[in-house]
Amino acid sequence: MVPVGNRDLLNTNQPPTEGIEGTPSFSETNQKKHKSIASQNKQKNGQSQQEDEEDDEEEEEEEPSIRTKPRKDPDIVDTDSDFSLIEPPIMTPTSEADAHAATELLAGKVPVELVSDILDHAEYFAHQTLATREDALSVSDGTKLYLTAKIPDFTALEKDTAGKGGAEGAGGRPGRVRKIVFRFKSNDQGWSSNSRDYGTYRASWSWLDVEVWRKREEGPPKDGDEGGMFRVLESLLQRNKHAESDAVEYEISWRWDQDKLGENDEGKWEPGVVNELGETTEGAWEKGGHHERNGEFVRELKGGDEVRVLIKALYPGWRCTVEQCAIECWWAV
């Protein structure tokens, strides 16, 4: 910066003689320069101050918008948020040892009576493939047993009276099984005289059933008992697709908390079964050839029960063939 008071540096030429008409003196010229510089600085300072004020105003305008932003109602689902896309938990295969470890960990953190509810909500259950078979078996106009699986004798925790999943006298929670899954491949004879039902599950007289058998603890054997066991219940597992010569892969999954649809529910039957009055007509055929839900079946299962898969065919000419089958089970520890 050049000092304003240093004339030699400001102007190397000699100043005009003062008093000559029309010629400004050096002092006047210097004053004008000072005024010009001051005016420029003032203008610059004014612009800078104006910009700062505009920035402050913008910040003041932004801050209220942040402070006054309304809170979201926690009960309202935000469809624009990624969290709204979170799906319910899925039963992931877990070893019984891991499930017990989680139970013991929770028991040390929360009241014991809440542990089972927490694990049920998280669907954190022990899992096991109970039985498999991978060879073909066929039956014509009759019934054959294809596969038997045993529900585990549930391991009881220390000071736990659940024992065999609520068996008589065992105490604890009844019905500890949470899900059972059947995976299999099957088909019928591949033809019939009823061509209008080809490829559907209507008028299919080739199917699989599943039964639950339980050891008779007390009393003498009764009619129908087999090897000291009695049949607790039976259910349709899957009808074969009508006139399908190639094996079809099926997966039937039943949960403890999903019951069958009502008899007059259209979602339960193939099209045309329920009439305009909401009544089930004759020739009721399950939609998809199976029960989509069957919580009643799952809740009945107890430790030590046998689950038996049977293949069936009715009337001459009808055949049921199964190539393979596997049964998986999830249960609460």
C-alpha positions in Angstrom: 0.0 0.0 0.0 1.3 3.5 -0.9 1.1 6.0 1.9 -1.3 8.8 0.9 0.8 11.5 2.6 3.9 10.8 0.5 3.7 13.2 -2.4 6.7 12.0 -4.2 5.3 8.6 -4.5 1.8 9.7 -5.3 2.9 12.1 -8.1 6.4 12.4 -9.4 5.6 15.6 -11.5 5.7 19.0 -9.9 2.2 20.3 -9.0 0.7 23.2 -11.0 1.1 26.7 -9.6 -1.6 27.4 -7.1 -3.9 30.3 -7.9 -3.9 29.9 -11.7 -7.5 30.2 -12.9 -9.0 26.9 -13.9 -6.2 24.9 -12.5 -6.8 23.0 -9.3 -4.3 23.1 -6.6 -2.5 19.9 -5.5 -4.4 20.0 -2.1 -7.7 20.1 -3.9 -6.7 17.3 -6.2 -5.5 15.2 -3.2 -8.8 15.9 -1.4 -10.8 14.7 -4.4 -8.7 11.6 -4.6 -9.3 11.0 -0.9 -13.0 11.5 -1.5 -13.0 9.2 -4.5 -11.2 6.5 -2.6 -13.4 6.9 0.4 -16.5 6.8 -1.8 -15.3 3.6 -3.5 -14.5 2.0 -0.1 -17.8 3.1 1.2 -19.5 1.6 -1.8 -17.6 -1.6 -1.5 -18.3 -1.7 2.2 -22.0 -1.0 1.5 -22.2 -3.8 -1.0 -20.4 -6.2 1.4 -22.7 -5.2 4.2 -25.8 -5.6 2.0 -24.6 -9.1 0.9 -24.0 -10.0 4.6 -27.5 -8.7 5.5 -29.0 -10.8 2.6 -27.1 -13.9 3.8 -28.4 -13.2 7.4 -31.9 -12.8 6.1 -31.6 -16.1 4.1 -30.4 -17.9 7.3 -33.2 -16.3 9.3 -35.7 -17.5 6.7 -34.2 -21.0 6.7 -34.0 -21.5 10.5 -37.7 -21.0 11.2 -38.6 -23.6 8.5 -36.4 -26.1 10.4 -37.8 -25.1 13.8 -41.4 -25.1 12.6 -41.3 -28.4 10.6 -44.2 -30.4 12.0 -43.5 -33.7 13.6 -44.7 -36.9 12.0 -47.3 -38.9 13.7 -45.7 -42.2 14.8 -48.9 -44.0 14.1 -48.9 -43.0 10.4 -46.9 -45.1 8.0 -44.6 -43.1 5.8 -44.9 -44.6 2.4 -41.9 -42.6 1.1 -39.6 -44.0 3.8 -37.5 -47.1 3.2 -38.6 -48.3 6.7 -42.1 -48.8 5.4 -40.8 -51.5 3.1 -39.5 -53.6 5.9 -41.2 -57.0 5.7 -42.3 -59.1 8.7 -39.7 -61.5 10.1 -39.2 -64.8 8.3 -38.5 -68.1 10.1 -34.8 -68.6 9.5 -33.6 -72.2 10.2 -31.9 -72.1 13.6 -30.3 -74.8 15.7 -32.0 -75.7 19.0 -28.7 -74.8 20.8 -28.8 -71.3 19.3 -32.4 -70.9 20.2 -31.7 -72.0 23.7 -28.8 -69.5 23.9 -31.0 -66.7 22.8 -33.7 -67.7 25.4 -31.2 -67.7 28.2 -29.7 -64.4 27.1 -33.1 -62.7 27.1 -34.1 -64.3 30.4 -31.2 -62.4 32.0 -32.3 -59.1 30.4 -36.1 -59.0 30.6 -38.8 -60.6 32.8 -39.0 -64.3 32.2 -42.7 -64.2 31.3 -41.9 -62.0 28.3 -39.2 -64.2 26.7 -41.6 -66.5 24.8 -43.6 -63.5 23.5 -40.4 -61.8 22.2 -39.2 -65.0 20.5 -42.6 -65.6 19.0 -42.7 -62.0 17.6 -39.2 -62.3 16.2 -40.0 -65.8 14.9 -36.7 -67.1 16.3 -37.4 -70.8 16.6 -35.5 -74.1 16.6 -35.6 -75.9 13.2 -34.9 -79.4 11.9 -35.5 -81.4 8.8 -37.4 -84.3 10.3 -37.5 -86.8 7.5 -36.7 -87.2 3.8 -37.3 -89.8 1.1 -36.2 -89.8 -2.5 -37.6 -92.8 -4.3 -40.7 -93.2 -6.4 -43.8 -94.9 -5.0 -47.2 -95.3 -6.8 -50.7 -96.4 -5.7 -53.8 -97.1 -7.8 -57.2 -97.1 -6.3 -55.9 -97.4 -2.8 -53.7 -95.9 -0.1 -50.0 -96.3 0.8 -47.7 -94.8 3.5 -44.9 -92.8 1.9 -43.0 -91.1 4.7 -43.1 -90.8 8.5 -41.5 -88.1 10.6 -41.3 -87.7 14.4 -41.8 -84.4 16.1 -38.8 -83.9 18.4 -39.1 -84.6 22.1 -38.5 -80.9 22.9 -35.6 -80.3 25.2 -36.7 -78.7 28.4 -34.8 -75.8 29.8 -33.7 -75.8 33.5 -36.8 -75.2 35.7 -39.0 -75.5 32.6 -42.0 -77.8 32.7 -42.8 -77.6 29.0 -41.3 -81.1 28.5 -42.9 -82.7 25.4 -44.6 -79.6 24.1 -47.6 -79.6 26.4 -48.2 -83.4 26.6 -50.6 -84.5 29.3 -49.1 -83.8 32.7 -46.0 -82.1 31.3 -47.3 -78.6 32.0 -46.0 -75.5 30.2 -47.2 -74.2 26.9 -49.2 -76.6 24.7 -48.5 -76.7 21.0 -44.9 -75.5 20.8 -44.6 -76.3 17.0 -44.7 -73.0 15.1 -44.5 -74.2 11.5 -44.3 -77.3 9.4 -43.3 -77.5 5.8 -43.8 -80.3 3.3 -41.8 -80.4 0.0 -42.5 -83.1 -2.5 -42.9 -84.0 -6.2 -46.0 -85.9 -7.4 -48.4 -86.5 -10.3 -51.4 -88.6 -11.3 -51.7 -91.0 -14.3 -51.6 -88.2 -16.9 -55.0 -88.7 -18.5 -58.7 -88.9 -17.8 -62.0 -88.9 -19.6 -62.9 -85.5 -18.2 -60.8 -83.3 -20.5 -62.5 -80.0 -19.4 -60.6 -80.3 -16.0 -57.2 -81.0 -17.5 -54.5 -78.8 -15.8 -56.8 -77.9 -12.8 -57.3 -79.4 -9.4 -61.0 -80.0 -10.0 -62.2 -83.6 -10.1 -58.8 -84.9 -9.2 -59.0 -88.3 -7.5 -55.3 -88.5 -6.9 -53.9 -86.8 -3.8 -51.7 -86.9 -0.6 -53.0 -86.8 2.9 -51.2 -86.2 6.2 -52.0 -87.7 9.6 -50.9 -87.2 13.2 -50.4 -90.2 15.4 -49.7 -90.2 19.1 -48.6 -92.7 21.7 -51.5 -93.9 23.9 -50.2 -93.2 27.4 -53.0 -94.8 29.4 -55.8 -97.4 29.0 -56.1 -100.5 26.8 -55.6 -100.3 23.1 -58.7 -99.3 21.0 -59.9 -100.1 17.6 -57.7 -98.4 15.0 -54.6 -98.2 17.2 -51.3 -99.2 15.6 -48.3 -100.1 17.6 -49.6 -98.5 20.7 -50.4 -95.3 18.9 -53.7 -93.7 17.9 -54.6 -91.3 15.1 -55.2 -87.8 16.4 -56.2 -86.1 13.2 -55.9 -86.1 9.4 -55.9 -83.5 6.7 -55.6 -83.1 2.9 -52.1 -82.2 2.0 -52.3 -81.8 -1.8 -54.3 -82.9 -4.8 -52.4 -83.7 -7.9 -53.0 -81.6 -11.0 -55.6 -83.2 -13.2 -54.1 -85.4 -16.0 -50.5 -84.2 -15.5 -48.0 -86.9 -16.5 -44.9 -85.0 -15.4 -44.1 -84.7 -11.7 -45.0 -81.3 -10.2 -43.0 -79.7 -7.3 -45.1 -78.6 -4.3 -44.3 -76.8 -1.1 -47.0 -76.7 1.6 -46.2 -74.4 4.6 -48.5 -74.2 7.6 -48.1 -71.8 10.5 -49.5 -72.0 14.0 -51.1 -68.6 13.8 -53.0 -68.9 10.5 -56.2 -70.9 10.5 -58.2 -72.3 7.6 -60.5 -70.1 5.6 -64.3 -70.5 6.3 -66.3 -73.0 4.3 -68.1 -70.2 2.4 -65.0 -68.1 1.7 -64.4 -67.8 -2.0 -60.7 -67.8 -1.4 -60.8 -71.4 -0.2 -62.2 -73.0 -3.3 -61.6 -73.3 -7.0 -63.7 -70.8 -9.1 -67.4 -71.5 -9.3 -67.6 -73.5 -6.0 -69.3 -70.6 -4.0 -72.5 -69.4 -5.6 -74.0 -65.9 -5.7 -75.7 -66.5 -2.3 -72.3 -67.3 -0.7 -73.1 -70.9 -0.4 -70.8 -73.8 -1.2 -72.1 -75.9 -4.0 -71.6 -79.6 -4.6 -68.2 -80.8 -5.9 -66.1 -78.4 -3.7 -62.5 -78.5 -4.7 -59.8 -76.6 -2.7 -58.1 -73.7 -4.5 -54.7 -74.9 -5.6 -55.6 -78.4 -4.5 -54.6 -77.8 -0.8 -55.4 -75.9 2.4 -53.5 -72.6 2.1 -53.6 -72.3 5.9 -53.9 -75.0 8.6 -53.1 -73.5 12.0 -55.4 -76.0 13.7 -53.1 -78.9 12.5 -49.9 -77.2 13.6 -51.2 -76.3 17.1 -52.2 -79.9 17.7 -48.6 -81.2 17.2 -46.7 -82.3 20.4 -43.3 -83.7 21.0 -43.2 -87.4 20.2 -46.0 -87.3 17.7 -45.7 -89.0 14.3 -46.5 -87.1 11.1 -47.4 -89.6 8.3 -47.7 -88.7 4.6 -50.0 -91.0 2.7 -50.5 -91.2 -1.1 -54.1 -92.0 -2.3 -56.1 -92.7 -5.5 -59.8 -93.4 -5.8 -61.5 -95.3 -8.6 -60.0 -97.6 -11.2 -57.6 -95.9 -13.6 -56.5 -93.2 -11.1 -53.0 -93.3 -9.8 -50.9 -91.3 -7.4 -47.1 -91.2 -7.8 -44.6 -89.5 -5.4 -41.0 -89.2 -6.3 -39.6 -87.5 -3.2 -40.7 -85.8 0.0 -39.2 -83.9 2.9 -40.7 -82.6 6.2 -39.3 -79.6 8.1 -40.4 -78.3 11.5 -39.9 -75.1 13.5 -40.7 -75.1 17.2 -40.5 -72.8 20.2 -37.8 -73.7 22.8 
